[in-house]
């Protein structure tokens, strides 16, 4: 479904991605792990079109989308939940979700099953996004992305700063989306145990490169953990 092939990305003279390749398949979770500052978020931003790559290609459902902008990629079926959530604090929960409908199929509304995945949001439809707790904001950010009905969902550290009970809920939703709905998911995570429990495939980055990649069951913990610790 997604085929990232040997992409390079630089910020000025600083090269942050070096020949990175990554694939995502329907019904599978691909986890991208690594220490802070190794290029994980830059990789996701490149896939979403928020950063322009210097070389390589990004293929989506058989076509090269390397030159498409973020809005075009969203309309093509790629959803993105950025690090820090980036919800609109002065819009209500309902309005936040409705902002994603511009990328949804014509005539679509907020899917009713959103509230099966995130029951708490039903109670807060008229509450401003900035008045929610961190965990509730993260659930809103996920719900907003799903309102566009993506076939690939990109998640940048969805457990960051979230209480353990909500982390479990987010894990449950990710598992449901991949296994029951057949969605492709790319998950950037700091918590190895959370990622390992969900991931079908794992890619570990060091200094802008993927240095370890394979099915999660084939990668031993003592191979991965040393590449994640400071």
Secondary structure, DSSP 8 states (H G I E B T S, - for coil): -EEEEEEEEEETTEEEEEEEEEEE-TT-EEEEE--TTSSHHHHHHHHHTSS--SEEEEEETTEE-TT--HHHHHHTTEEEE-TT----TTSBHHHHHHGGGGGSSTT----TTHHHH-HHHHHTTTSBGGGS-HHHHHHHHHHHHHHT--SEEEEE-TTTT--HHHHHHHHHHHHIIIIIT--EEEEE-S-HHHHHHH-SEEEEEETTEEEEEEEGGGS-HHHHGGGT--
